[in-house]
């Protein structure tokens, strides 16, 4: 099987992380400290530059104090679709 990379989904995921972080009044540096990542890695995730791992998604959810699934939801509960 070849490597799969869905650019639009990765970009949307990063935007969701940024939106949730900003809504909570958390800086990239604070999220980095909460997750054990570098601020640069948080920034690259938010810009959709890296295809991150499930373990990193789990740490982001903990750092943002949310459920993992919230990072994949569009916020429109009626649409039935995620990002």
Buried (B, 14 or more C-beta within 10 A) or exposed (E): EEEEEEEEBBBBBBBBBBEBBEEEEBEBEBBBBBBEBEBEBBBBBBEBEBBBEEEBBEBBBEBBEBEEEEBBBEEEEEEEEBB
